[in-house]
C-alpha cells in the first residue's frame, strides 16, 4: 500500500513523497510540491494495486515527478 511521507528537499522546501514503504524499506517514491497532488496519486496507485493493475513507472515519473 502506498502512503504519503512529508519531508524536506535539499533546498529546505516541504515536499510530499508518495512511497510504497518507509524510508530504508521502499522500492519506489514520487515527489510532489503539494499535498493535494500527492493525495490524488496515492489514491490512484492504491486503487490500482488493490485491483491488480500496475502503472507504467516511467510514465508515472514523467507525469508526476516534481521538476
C-alpha positions as CSV (number, residue, x, y, z in Angstrom):
1,X,0.0,0.0,0.0
2,X,1.3,3.4,-0.9
3,X,1.5,6.2,1.6
4,X,2.4,9.9,1.8
5,X,5.6,10.9,3.7
6,X,6.1,14.6,4.4
7,X,9.7,15.7,4.2
8,X,12.1,18.5,3.2
9,X,14.0,18.8,0.0
10,X,17.8,19.6,-0.1
11,X,16.9,23.2,-0.5
12,X,14.7,23.1,2.6
13,X,11.3,23.2,0.9
14,X,8.4,21.0,2.2
15,X,7.7,18.1,-0.2
16,X,5.4,15.1,-0.1
17,X,6.6,11.7,-1.2
18,X,4.2,9.0,-2.4
19,X,6.0,5.8,-1.4
20,X,5.5,2.1,-1.2
21,X,7.3,1.9,2.1
22,X,9.1,3.7,4.9
23,X,12.5,5.3,4.5
24,X,15.0,2.5,4.0
25,X,12.3,0.0,3.1
26,X,10.8,1.5,0.0
27,X,11.4,0.5,-3.6
28,X,9.8,3.5,-5.3
29,X,8.7,7.0,-4.4
30,X,7.4,10.0,-6.3
31,X,7.9,13.6,-5.1
32,X,5.2,16.4,-5.1
33,X,5.2,20.0,-4.1
34,X,1.6,19.9,-2.8
35,X,-0.3,17.6,-0.5
36,X,-3.2,17.7,-2.9
37,X,-1.1,16.3,-5.8
38,X,0.3,13.6,-3.6
39,X,-3.2,12.6,-2.3
40,X,-4.5,12.3,-5.9
41,X,-1.8,9.9,-7.0
42,X,-1.7,7.9,-3.7
43,X,-5.4,7.2,-4.2
44,X,-5.0,6.1,-7.8
45,X,-2.0,3.9,-7.0
46,X,-3.7,2.2,-4.1
47,X,-6.9,1.6,-6.1
48,X,-4.9,0.1,-9.0
49,X,-2.7,-2.0,-6.6
50,X,-5.9,-3.3,-4.9
51,X,-7.4,-4.3,-8.3
52,X,-4.3,-6.0,-9.7
53,X,-3.2,-3.3,-12.1
54,X,0.2,-1.7,-12.3
55,X,1.1,1.7,-13.6
56,X,4.0,2.1,-16.1
57,X,6.6,3.5,-13.7
58,X,8.4,5.6,-16.4
59,X,5.1,7.2,-17.4
60,X,4.2,7.9,-13.8
61,X,7.5,9.5,-13.1
62,X,7.3,11.7,-16.2
63,X,3.8,12.8,-15.4
64,X,4.0,13.4,-11.7
65,X,7.6,13.9,-10.5
66,X,8.4,17.5,-9.4
67,X,10.5,19.3,-11.9
